Amino acid sequence: MGGVGGKGLFASRPNDTFGVGNFYVDFSDDLQSSLNPLVTFQDEQGVEAFYNYLATEWLHVAADLQYVNPALGDANDALVAGLRATIRL
């Protein structure tokens, strides 16, 4: 697992924040084979990226994108996008 994040990705936007993260879970072969009669089980991995735009001091708008290749072998990969607004009074 790892990631990187920061502030001020663009010179004109010094207070915006961003981040990118990645994970990989390597489940043991013993665990995978013991669950195999019940479910197909494999390693899991994913990546996430976000950008937080400070429109004003009291309004923040964030976009987030996640991709996951799940551990359950019969489950489809997931791509999830999100948008969030935060108002601070």
N, CA, C and O atoms as a Tinker XYZ file with bonds, in Angstrom:
   356  protein
     1  N      0.845000   -1.165000    0.000000    73     2
     2  CA     0.000000    0.000000    0.000000    64     1     3
     3  C      0.894000    1.232000    0.000000    63     2     4     5
     4  O      1.946000    1.265000    0.639000    81     3
     5  N      0.453000    2.223000   -0.720000    73     3     6
     6  CA     1.214000    3.463000   -0.738000    64     5     7
     7  C      0.442000    4.547000   -1.435000    63     6     8     9
     8  O     -0.561000    4.299000   -2.104000    81     7
     9  N      0.926000    5.741000   -1.264000    73     7    10
    10  CA     0.268000    6.861000   -1.903000    64     9    11
    11  C      1.099000    8.115000   -1.780000    63    10    12    13
    12  O      2.096000    8.169000   -1.060000    81    11
    13  N      0.659000    9.106000   -2.498000    73    11    14
    14  CA     1.311000   10.407000   -2.450000    64    13    15
    15  C      0.218000   11.464000   -2.537000    63    14    16    17
    16  O     -0.784000   11.287000   -3.230000    81    15
    17  N      0.423000   12.538000   -1.839000    73    15    18
    18  CA    -0.540000   13.621000   -1.870000    64    17    19
    19  C      0.168000   14.932000   -1.624000    63    18    20    21
    20  O      1.332000   14.966000   -1.225000    81    19
    21  N     -0.539000   15.991000   -1.862000    73    19    22
    22  CA     0.095000   17.277000   -1.656000    64    21    23
    23  C     -0.879000   18.417000   -1.796000    63    22    24    25
    24  O     -2.096000   18.241000   -1.864000    81    23
    25  N     -0.297000   19.583000   -1.836000    73    23    26
    26  CA    -1.058000   20.822000   -1.890000    64    25    27
    27  C     -0.460000   21.683000   -2.987000    63    26    28    29
    28  O      0.758000   21.709000   -3.167000    81    27
    29  N     -1.308000   22.385000   -3.717000    73    27    30
    30  CA    -0.806000   23.312000   -4.720000    64    29    31
    31  C     -0.241000   22.639000   -5.958000    63    30    32    33
    32  O      0.879000   22.935000   -6.372000    81    31
    33  N     -1.004000   21.744000   -6.544000    73    31    34
    34  CA    -0.566000   21.051000   -7.763000    64    33    35
    35  C     -0.329000   22.040000   -8.899000    63    34    36    37
    36  O      0.562000   21.846000   -9.725000    81    35
    37  N     -1.128000   23.096000   -8.933000    73    35    38
    38  CA    -0.982000   24.141000   -9.947000    64    37    39
    39  C     -0.599000   25.446000   -9.254000    63    38    40    41
    40  O     -1.118000   25.744000   -8.178000    81    39
    41  N      0.289000   26.219000   -9.844000    73    39    42
    42  CA     0.750000   27.471000   -9.238000    64    41    43
    43  C     -0.403000   28.443000   -8.981000    63    42    44    45
    44  O     -0.377000   29.198000   -8.010000    81    43
    45  N     -1.401000   28.423000   -9.842000    73    43    46
    46  CA    -2.544000   29.324000   -9.684000    64    45    47
    47  C     -3.544000   28.837000   -8.620000    63    46    48    49
    48  O     -4.467000   29.568000   -8.263000    81    47
    49  N     -3.364000   27.602000   -8.112000    73    47    50
    50  CA    -4.274000   27.013000   -7.120000    64    49    51
    51  C     -3.478000   26.498000   -5.917000    63    50    52    53
    52  O     -3.465000   25.289000   -5.690000    81    51
    53  N     -2.812000   27.358000   -5.137000    73    51    54
    54  CA    -1.909000   26.902000   -4.074000    64    53    55
    55  C     -2.590000   26.207000   -2.900000    63    54    56    57
    56  O     -1.923000   25.486000   -2.158000    81    55
    57  N     -3.886000   26.397000   -2.708000    73    55    58
    58  CA    -4.570000   25.787000   -1.566000    64    57    59
    59  C     -5.354000   24.529000   -1.906000    63    58    60    61
    60  O     -5.926000   23.904000   -1.012000    81    59
    61  N     -5.395000   24.143000   -3.172000    73    59    62
    62  CA    -6.038000   22.891000   -3.556000    64    61    63
    63  C     -5.181000   21.724000   -3.066000    63    62    64    65
    64  O     -3.970000   21.864000   -2.900000    81    63
    65  N     -5.817000   20.572000   -2.834000    73    63    66
    66  CA    -5.083000   19.375000   -2.432000    64    65    67
    67  C     -5.377000   18.241000   -3.405000    63    66    68    69
    68  O     -6.392000   18.257000   -4.102000    81    67
    69  N     -4.483000   17.257000   -3.448000    73    67    70
    70  CA    -4.623000   16.121000   -4.356000    64    69    71
    71  C     -3.981000   14.894000   -3.724000    63    70    72    73
    72  O     -3.211000   14.996000   -2.769000    81    71
    73  N     -4.311000   13.749000   -4.271000    73    71    74
    74  CA    -3.684000   12.524000   -3.804000    64    73    75
    75  C     -3.926000   11.375000   -4.762000    63    74    76    77
    76  O     -4.926000   11.337000   -5.479000    81    75
    77  N     -2.989000   10.438000   -4.758000    73    75    78
    78  CA    -3.091000    9.206000   -5.541000    64    77    79
    79  C     -2.592000    8.084000   -4.649000    63    78    80    81
    80  O     -1.534000    8.201000   -4.030000    81    79
    81  N     -3.346000    6.999000   -4.581000    73    79    82
    82  CA    -2.948000    5.860000   -3.763000    64    81    83
    83  C     -3.154000    4.563000   -4.505000    63    82    84    85
    84  O     -3.962000    4.480000   -5.430000    81    83
    85  N     -2.413000    3.545000   -4.090000    73    83    86
    86  CA    -2.482000    2.231000   -4.709000    64    85    87
    87  C     -2.388000    1.180000   -3.613000    63    86    88    89
    88  O     -1.669000    1.366000   -2.632000    81    87
    89  N     -3.109000    0.080000   -3.775000    73    87    90
    90  CA    -2.948000   -1.020000   -2.832000    64    89    91
    91  C     -2.942000   -2.349000   -3.572000    63    90    92    93
    92  O     -3.546000   -2.500000   -4.634000    81    91
    93  N     -2.245000   -3.301000   -2.981000    73    91    94
    94  CA    -2.191000   -4.666000   -3.491000    64    93    95
    95  C     -2.177000   -5.575000   -2.280000    63    94    96    97
    96  O     -1.295000   -5.459000   -1.429000    81    95
    97  N     -3.144000   -6.480000   -2.188000    73    95    98
    98  CA    -3.234000   -7.411000   -1.070000    64    97    99
    99  C     -2.964000   -8.803000   -1.619000    63    98   100   101
   100  O     -3.721000   -9.313000   -2.445000    81    99
   101  N     -1.887000   -9.408000   -1.158000    73    99   102
   102  CA    -1.474000  -10.738000   -1.607000    64   101   103
   103  C     -1.885000  -11.748000   -0.535000    63   102   104   105
   104  O     -1.134000  -12.013000    0.403000    81   103
   105  N     -3.084000  -12.303000   -0.688000    73   103   106
   106  CA    -3.551000  -13.300000    0.270000    64   105   107
   107  C     -2.744000  -14.574000    0.108000    63   106   108   109
   108  O     -2.334000  -14.921000   -0.999000    81   107
   109  N     -2.519000  -15.266000    1.204000    73   107   110
   110  CA    -1.683000  -16.468000    1.169000    64   109   111
   111  C     -2.320000  -17.545000    0.293000    63   110   112   113
   112  O     -3.542000  -17.637000    0.177000    81   111
   113  N     -1.462000  -18.352000   -0.315000    73   111   114
   114  CA    -1.944000  -19.458000   -1.144000    64   113   115
   115  C     -2.759000  -20.444000   -0.311000    63   114   116   117
   116  O     -3.737000  -21.009000   -0.800000    81   115
   117  N     -2.356000  -20.654000    0.958000    73   115   118
   118  CA    -3.102000  -21.569000    1.832000    64   117   119
   119  C     -4.527000  -21.070000    2.066000    63   118   120   121
   120  O     -5.479000  -21.850000    2.029000    81   119
   121  N     -4.663000  -19.780000    2.303000    73   119   122
   122  CA    -5.995000  -19.207000    2.505000    64   121   123
   123  C     -6.828000  -19.341000    1.233000    63   122   124   125
   124  O     -7.991000  -19.742000    1.289000    81   123
   125  N     -6.241000  -19.008000    0.096000    73   123   126
   126  CA    -6.974000  -19.089000   -1.166000    64   125   127
   127  C     -7.418000  -20.514000   -1.467000    63   126   128   129
   128  O     -8.556000  -20.729000   -1.885000    81   127
   129  N     -6.536000  -21.494000   -1.260000    73   127   130
   130  CA    -6.897000  -22.885000   -1.567000    64   129   131
   131  C     -7.908000  -23.434000   -0.571000    63   130   132   133
   132  O     -8.737000  -24.264000   -0.941000    81   131
   133  N     -7.860000  -22.985000    0.704000    73   131   134
   134  CA    -8.834000  -23.480000    1.679000    64   133   135
   135  C    -10.236000  -22.923000    1.414000    63   134   136   137
   136  O    -11.230000  -23.571000    1.743000    81   135
   137  N    -10.321000  -21.733000    0.823000    73   135   138
   138  CA   -11.624000  -21.157000    0.490000    64   137   139
   139  C    -12.120000  -21.571000   -0.894000    63   138   140   141
   140  O    -13.284000  -21.360000   -1.234000    81   139
   141  N    -11.232000  -22.158000   -1.683000    73   139   142
   142  CA   -11.550000  -22.510000   -3.065000    64   141   143
   143  C    -12.798000  -23.382000   -3.215000    63   142   144   145
   144  O    -13.553000  -23.163000   -4.162000    81   143
   145  N    -13.058000  -24.346000   -2.351000    73   143   146
   146  CA   -14.307000  -25.115000   -2.541000    64   145   147
   147  C    -15.568000  -24.249000   -2.423000    63   146   148   149
   148  O    -16.602000  -24.571000   -3.009000    81   147
   149  N    -15.477000  -23.156000   -1.669000    73   147   150
   150  CA   -16.656000  -22.315000   -1.456000    64   149   151
   151  C    -16.718000  -21.145000   -2.429000    63   150   152   153
   152  O    -17.762000  -20.877000   -3.025000    81   151
   153  N    -15.592000  -20.448000   -2.586000    73   151   154
   154  CA   -15.521000  -19.273000   -3.456000    64   153   155
   155  C    -14.167000  -19.237000   -4.145000    63   154   156   157
   156  O    -13.175000  -19.756000   -3.633000    81   155
   157  N    -14.146000  -18.619000   -5.308000    73   155   158
   158  CA   -12.879000  -18.380000   -5.988000    64   157   159
   159  C    -12.294000  -17.110000   -5.388000    63   158   160   161
   160  O    -12.912000  -16.047000   -5.436000    81   159
   161  N    -11.107000  -17.228000   -4.828000    73   159   162
   162  CA   -10.495000  -16.154000   -4.063000    64   161   163
   163  C     -9.115000  -15.880000   -4.630000    63   162   164   165
   164  O     -8.330000  -16.807000   -4.831000    81   163
   165  N     -8.811000  -14.615000   -4.890000    73   163   166
   166  CA    -7.518000  -14.259000   -5.477000    64   165   167
   167  C     -6.986000  -12.999000   -4.793000    63   166   168   169
   168  O     -7.609000  -12.489000   -3.862000    81   167
   169  N     -5.861000  -12.507000   -5.242000    73   167   170
   170  CA    -5.310000  -11.275000   -4.702000    64   169   171
   171  C     -6.196000  -10.094000   -5.113000    63   170   172   173
   172  O     -6.951000  -10.175000   -6.082000    81   171
   173  N     -6.088000   -9.005000   -4.363000    73   171   174
   174  CA    -6.909000   -7.828000   -4.631000    64   173   175
   175  C     -6.008000   -6.618000   -4.832000    63   174   176   177
   176  O     -4.964000   -6.489000   -4.192000    81   175
   177  N     -6.430000   -5.727000   -5.739000    73   175   178
   178  CA    -5.656000   -4.514000   -5.973000    64   177   179
   179  C     -6.578000   -3.378000   -6.397000    63   178   180   181
   180  O     -7.681000   -3.593000   -6.900000    81   179
   181  N     -6.086000   -2.164000   -6.177000    73   179   182
   182  CA    -6.891000   -1.010000   -6.546000    64   181   183
   183  C     -6.071000    0.264000   -6.536000    63   182   184   185
   184  O     -4.936000    0.297000   -6.058000    81   183
   185  N     -6.669000    1.300000   -7.069000    73   183   186
   186  CA    -6.029000    2.609000   -7.141000    64   185   187
   187  C     -7.106000    3.676000   -6.920000    63   186   188   189
   188  O     -8.265000    3.489000   -7.293000    81   187
   189  N     -6.711000    4.786000   -6.315000    73   187   190
   190  CA    -7.642000    5.885000   -6.066000    64   189   191
   191  C     -6.923000    7.204000   -6.303000    63   190   192   193
   192  O     -5.740000    7.341000   -5.991000    81   191
   193  N     -7.640000    8.169000   -6.853000    73   191   194
   194  CA    -7.102000    9.511000   -7.058000    64   193   195
   195  C     -8.192000   10.517000   -6.695000    63   194   196   197
   196  O     -9.373000   10.301000   -6.966000    81   195
   197  N     -7.768000   11.629000   -6.071000    73   195   198
   198  CA    -8.729000   12.679000   -5.738000    64   197   199
   199  C     -8.108000   14.046000   -5.969000    63   198   200   201
   200  O     -6.887000   14.206000   -5.979000    81   199
   201  N     -8.976000   15.021000   -6.152000    73   199   202
   202  CA    -8.564000   16.421000   -6.248000    64   201   203
   203  C     -9.580000   17.243000   -5.478000    63   202   204   205
   204  O    -10.783000   17.131000   -5.716000    81   203
   205  N     -9.105000   18.071000   -4.554000    73   203   206
   206  CA    -9.959000   18.911000   -3.728000    64   205   207
   207  C     -9.757000   20.363000   -4.134000    63   206   208   209
   208  O     -8.691000   20.936000   -3.907000    81   207
   209  N    -10.775000   20.951000   -4.729000    73   207   210
   210  CA   -10.741000   22.317000   -5.257000    64   209   211
   211  C    -11.336000   23.264000   -4.224000    63   210   212   213
   212  O    -12.501000   23.119000   -3.852000    81   211
   213  N    -10.552000   24.230000   -3.757000    73   211   214
   214  CA   -11.056000   25.222000   -2.817000    64   213   215
   215  C    -11.639000   26.385000   -3.606000    63   214   216   217
   216  O    -10.921000   27.294000   -4.024000    81   215
   217  N    -12.940000   26.341000   -3.801000    73   215   218
   218  CA   -13.616000   27.398000   -4.554000    64   217   219
   219  C    -13.548000   28.705000   -3.772000    63   218   220   221
   220  O    -13.263000   29.760000   -4.337000    81   219
   221  N    -13.812000   28.627000   -2.472000    73   219   222
   222  CA   -13.667000   29.760000   -1.550000    64   221   223
   223  C    -13.161000   29.174000   -0.236000    63   222   224   225
   224  O    -12.959000   27.964000   -0.134000    81   223
   225  N    -12.956000   30.016000    0.762000    73   223   226
   226  CA   -12.531000   29.506000    2.074000    64   225   227
   227  C    -13.602000   28.617000    2.708000    63   226   228   229
   228  O    -13.290000   27.743000    3.517000    81   227
   229  N    -14.855000   28.840000    2.342000    73   227   230
   230  CA   -15.943000   28.083000    2.953000    64   229   231
   231  C    -16.545000   27.012000    2.039000    63   230   232   233
   232  O    -17.373000   26.223000    2.493000    81   231
   233  N    -16.150000   26.967000    0.767000    73   231   234
   234  CA   -16.686000   25.973000   -0.169000    64   233   235
   235  C    -15.554000   25.187000   -0.809000    63   234   236   237
   236  O    -14.712000   25.737000   -1.518000    81   235
   237  N    -15.554000   23.885000   -0.540000    73   235   238
   238  CA   -14.576000   22.969000   -1.124000    64   237   239
   239  C    -15.335000   21.952000   -1.985000    63   238   240   241
   240  O    -16.366000   21.428000   -1.564000    81   239
   241  N    -14.830000   21.678000   -3.177000    73   239   242
   242  CA   -15.434000   20.695000   -4.073000    64   241   243
   243  C    -14.363000   19.659000   -4.405000    63   242   244   245
   244  O    -13.268000   20.005000   -4.848000    81   243
   245  N    -14.689000   18.388000   -4.187000    73   243   246
   246  CA   -13.712000   17.318000   -4.394000    64   245   247
   247  C    -14.243000   16.303000   -5.394000    63   246   248   249
   248  O    -15.424000   15.955000   -5.380000    81   247
   249  N    -13.364000   15.839000   -6.251000    73   247   250
   250  CA   -13.664000   14.750000   -7.188000    64   249   251
   251  C    -12.787000   13.566000   -6.813000    63   250   252   253
   252  O    -11.630000   13.737000   -6.431000    81   251
   253  N    -13.340000   12.370000   -6.921000    73   251   254
   254  CA   -12.641000   11.158000   -6.521000    64   253   255
   255  C    -12.906000   10.064000   -7.547000    63   254   256   257
   256  O    -14.027000    9.921000   -8.035000    81   255
   257  N    -11.877000    9.296000   -7.872000    73   255   258
   258  CA   -12.004000    8.180000   -8.805000    64   257   259
   259  C    -11.304000    6.972000   -8.201000    63   258   260   261
   260  O    -10.144000    7.056000   -7.798000    81   259
   261  N    -12.017000    5.838000   -8.140000    73   259   262
   262  CA   -11.468000    4.603000   -7.572000    64   261   263
   263  C    -11.668000    3.455000   -8.545000    63   262   264   265
   264  O    -12.696000    3.349000   -9.213000    81   263
   265  N    -10.650000    2.593000   -8.607000    73   263   266
   266  CA   -10.745000    1.365000   -9.400000    64   265   267
   267  C    -10.292000    0.217000   -8.507000    63   266   268   269
   268  O     -9.227000    0.287000   -7.893000    81   267
   269  N    -11.105000   -0.850000   -8.431000    73   267   270
   270  CA   -10.773000   -1.997000   -7.595000    64   269   271
   271  C    -10.956000   -3.281000   -8.386000    63   270   272   273
   272  O    -11.985000   -3.484000   -9.031000    81   271
   273  N     -9.955000   -4.143000   -8.331000    73   271   274
   274  CA   -10.027000   -5.504000   -8.842000    64   273   275
   275  C    -10.208000   -6.370000   -7.595000    63   274   276   277
   276  O     -9.226000   -6.648000   -6.906000    81   275
   277  N    -11.443000   -6.809000   -7.282000    73   275   278
   278  CA   -11.740000   -7.441000   -5.998000    64   277   279
   279  C    -11.173000   -8.854000   -5.854000    63   278   280   281
   280  O    -10.832000   -9.519000   -6.832000    81   279
   281  N    -11.088000   -9.280000   -4.593000    73   279   282
   282  CA   -10.531000  -10.593000   -4.278000    64   281   283
   283  C    -11.445000  -11.730000   -4.717000    63   282   284   285
   284  O    -10.958000  -12.801000   -5.077000    81   283
   285  N    -12.736000  -11.522000   -4.695000    73   283   286
   286  CA   -13.653000  -12.585000   -5.125000    64   285   287
   287  C    -13.557000  -12.742000   -6.630000    63   286   288   289
   288  O    -13.846000  -11.808000   -7.379000    81   287
   289  N    -13.156000  -13.907000   -7.066000    73   287   290
   290  CA   -12.883000  -14.148000   -8.475000    64   289   291
   291  C    -14.071000  -13.982000   -9.392000    63   290   292   293
   292  O    -13.900000  -13.658000  -10.567000    81   291
   293  N    -15.289000  -14.199000   -8.878000    73   291   294
   294  CA   -16.469000  -14.063000   -9.740000    64   293   295
   295  C    -17.064000  -12.658000   -9.711000    63   294   296   297
   296  O    -18.067000  -12.399000  -10.376000    81   295
   297  N    -16.460000  -11.751000   -8.951000    73   295   298
   298  CA   -16.944000  -10.366000   -8.891000    64   297   299
   299  C    -16.275000   -9.540000   -9.987000    63   298   300   301
   300  O    -15.098000   -9.734000  -10.294000    81   299
   301  N    -17.034000   -8.622000  -10.569000    73   299   302
   302  CA   -16.497000   -7.741000  -11.606000    64   301   303
   303  C    -15.619000   -6.653000  -10.999000    63   302   304   305
   304  O    -15.784000   -6.280000   -9.838000    81   303
   305  N    -14.701000   -6.160000  -11.787000    73   303   306
   306  CA   -13.917000   -4.997000  -11.379000    64   305   307
   307  C    -14.873000   -3.824000  -11.183000    63   306   308   309
   308  O    -15.925000   -3.755000  -11.819000    81   307
   309  N    -14.498000   -2.910000  -10.303000    73   307   310
   310  CA   -15.367000   -1.766000  -10.010000    64   309   311
   311  C    -14.640000   -0.466000  -10.321000    63   310   312   313
   312  O    -13.474000   -0.294000   -9.968000    81   311
   313  N    -15.333000    0.433000  -10.975000    73   311   314
   314  CA   -14.851000    1.779000  -11.232000    64   313   315
   315  C    -15.895000    2.719000  -10.641000    63   314   316   317
   316  O    -17.049000    2.726000  -11.071000    81   315
   317  N    -15.483000    3.514000   -9.652000    73   315   318
   318  CA   -16.411000    4.378000   -8.935000    64   317   319
   319  C    -15.905000    5.811000   -9.002000    63   318   320   321
   320  O    -14.744000    6.085000   -8.698000    81   319
   321  N    -16.778000    6.713000   -9.398000    73   319   322
   322  CA   -16.452000    8.138000   -9.435000    64   321   323
   323  C    -17.369000    8.860000   -8.450000    63   322   324   325
   324  O    -18.540000    8.511000   -8.298000    81   323
   325  N    -16.822000    9.861000   -7.792000    73   323   326
   326  CA   -17.622000   10.602000   -6.824000    64   325   327
   327  C    -17.325000   12.083000   -6.874000    63   326   328   329
   328  O    -16.254000   12.510000   -7.305000    81   327
   329  N    -18.285000   12.849000   -6.428000    73   327   330
   330  CA   -18.151000   14.294000   -6.353000    64   329   331
   331  C    -18.744000   14.713000   -5.012000    63   330   332   333
   332  O    -19.827000   14.270000   -4.630000    81   331
   333  N    -18.004000   15.586000   -4.294000    73   331   334
   334  CA   -18.440000   15.985000   -2.962000    64   333   335
   335  C    -18.262000   17.489000   -2.807000    63   334   336   337
   336  O    -17.291000   18.061000   -3.300000    81   335
   337  N    -19.193000   18.115000   -2.129000    73   335   338
   338  CA   -19.066000   19.540000   -1.803000    64   337   339
   339  C    -19.144000   19.679000   -0.285000    63   338   340   341
   340  O    -19.986000   19.058000    0.363000    81   339
   341  N    -18.251000   20.507000    0.275000    73   339   342
   342  CA   -18.225000   20.771000    1.702000    64   341   343
   343  C    -18.383000   22.264000    1.925000    63   342   344   345
   344  O    -17.654000   23.073000    1.351000    81   343
   345  N    -19.358000   22.622000    2.780000    73   343   346
   346  CA   -19.580000   24.020000    3.129000    64   345   347
   347  C    -19.195000   24.200000    4.585000    63   346   348   349
   348  O    -19.722000   23.513000    5.460000    81   347
   349  N    -18.285000   25.115000    4.845000    73   347   350
   350  CA   -17.841000   25.382000    6.221000    64   349   351
   351  C    -18.306000   26.768000    6.630000    63   350   352   353
   352  O    -17.907000   27.777000    6.049000    81   351
   353  N    -19.156000   26.793000    7.639000    73   351   354
   354  CA   -19.715000   28.062000    8.106000    64   353   355
   355  C    -18.932000   28.609000    9.276000    63   354   356
   356  O    -19.264000   29.674000    9.797000    81   355
